[in-house]
Amino acid sequence: YGCQESNWPIHEQARDIRPGEIVVIDGIKVNKRALVGEVVTKFITLYRGAVAVVVLGNVRDANDIIKQKYPVWAQGVNPVGCFNTQVTADEETKRIVAQQKAYYDGAVGVCDDTGVVVIPRDQITEEFYGKLEFMEEQEDKWFECIDRLKWDTFDTICLKKYKEDR
């Protein structure tokens, strides 16, 4: 996390990243400043071995991060970065960090070009897995109806006419 318009804590914490980890970076009271840019994401992914970086805030150097294909997902971009000044987290920041760690530790992140969906640890159940399987089967059926049967999306997705054909 970064706080009080500083990413000093991010640089400190980056030292402890272990290979294979997914890093979640948050900004607390940073006024929409970018938390990291190309140098930090390169260090975190190439030199510390993180498999992904999810930024709950803005990044700088988005064009270079994309060009280098660093596995980074962010809420937005801002060319104005945080300051590199040493700060001490206040009690509110510590509370927020503890809440975020409890939420994200052990969670599953599904990341693609449109964003990130986080499934908290307590929701990863057999029932949830069944829902994922259902969604995949349903989309397979939808594509079959559109591609092979040449149906329109209204009949396929809204009316679910494929259920009548069973």
Disulfide bonds with the S-S distance in Angstrom:
none
